[in-house]
Amino acid sequence: MTSVAIIGAGITGLTSAYFIKKAYPNLDVTVYEASNVPGGKIKTAYREGYVIELGPESYLGRKTIMTEVAKDIGLTDDDIVTNETGQSYIFADNQLYPIPGGAILGIPTDFKPFMTTQLISMKGKLRALKDLTMKPLEMPEGDMSVGHFFRERLGDELLENLIEPLLSGIYGTDIDELSLMSTFPNFKLLEEEHGSIIKGMQKIRKARLQKEAHIQGPQGQFKQFKRGLYDFIMHLEKWLLKHDVTIHYNTKVVDLKAMQKGYHVVLNEEKQVYYDGVIVATPHQVFRQWFSNDPMFDYFDCLEASSVATIVFAYDEQNIENIHNGTGFVIARTSHTDITACTWTSKKWPHTAPEGKVLIRAYIGKQGDNIVNEQTDEALVEIAQRDLKQMMTFKGEPEFTIVNKMPYASPQYHVGHIEKIKQIQQHILSNYPHLQVTGAPFEAVGLPDCIKQAKQAVDNLIPRL
């Protein structure tokens, strides 16, 4: 029987096993995980009636692959919730401004709210509208930074006050180093097709509005599960075990040894197990050492990764005053805070807190600072509270706080990243035909993207075995 090992039981590893069993039910599949639980960065805490995400908070609903998998493994429409549409804010120049209506990732598509917002000066607005008459930017090296693209198209002010806070929060990277073609290649395609990024995004928005006109109920962009994202992981684990997938926890893989066709997976105490094929779905800091003699993997030695943390506060609603009716805010570089964003979780997701309680989640950690690794949990709570007092009023102490540190968890996709990754993947295809390496170090950030990469890894690997 053909056997496959999957290294890493995060969402990419687990869904790799799922896609193998869906398409090739007779294959022998084993998953190895160094920790004692599945899920990787997905962590949900259940405490005193709260449902608390400590890692990823939700996923983009329009990327339907995650919803499709969820329903196939036993979750139902009743288990899946969509965020209530609500106002989001930018904290710029030390005050909160509503994100203008019609803005998609900060790009204006509706001129009335854009021209009336106080977040951008009139000079900044007029500069942004030059995009409507500019020619597409040249990209001779095949890539450019997201910062350069938007500075040239829309101007510095719109980039720094609106676009940067939104996009930097997703990738945790300096936007002037963030690779456009690794993260938002569709922006370049829209610019070239329509001669304007504003015109291109207007078309996108029109199509979304037409689609949403036929949808009943909440029309937010994001989806969650009533019992949190970890409920998805638990259902997935149960489905895999039911379909004869073997999962070994507390089992560290220390090396891979290539054989004539397959691999020996080297475990703790140098125990070796042979497999016909292997899918690696771990952070690059883990798998890099297994290919120390292959210079094509040297890129992962210089692939930086930023450390981030989530800081959760639970309050009785009598002890906190938040006059803003919205889902949360991100922070522009013109404000001086250590936190980078905040979600008013119980407003965005009412199911996450008991009645009369308030749940807030702050994010901390930027490229270039080491605050997450240097400070204690208690210090991070104090820092976040200090910053949050600029946006809301606290009348008492939180009922509890939780800090979840994720050291070196966010790979930095700098300019040129995607070309390097294409070269490495081609090298793997040519020289390691029974191996696939996938996950966040390559190109996946959002949860549906991780699942999509898992499917691609399976589709690429299994026919070659």
Secondary structure, DSSP 8 states (H G I E B T S, - for coil): --EEEEE--BHHHHHHHHHHHHH-TTSEEEEE-SSSSSBTT--EEEETTEEEESS---EETTSTHHHHHHHHTT--TTTEEE----EEEEEETTEEEE--TT-BTTB---HHHHHH-SSS-HHHHHHHGGGGG------TTS--BHHHHHHHHH-HHHIIIIIHHHHHHHH-S-TTTBBHHHH-HHHHHHHHHHSSHHHHHHHHHHHHHHHHTT--S---SEEEETT-HHHHHHHHHHHHHHTT-EEESS--EEEEEE-SSSEEEEEGGG-EEEESEEEE-S-HHHHGGGGTT-GGGGHHHH--EEEEEEEEEEEEGGGEE----EEEEEE-TTS--SEEEEE-HHHH-GGGS-TTEEEEEEEE--TT--HHHHS-HHHHHHHHHHHHTTTSEE-S--SEEEEEEEEEEEE--BTTHHHHHHHHHHHHHHH-TTEEE-STTTT--SHHHHHHHHHHHHHHHGGG-
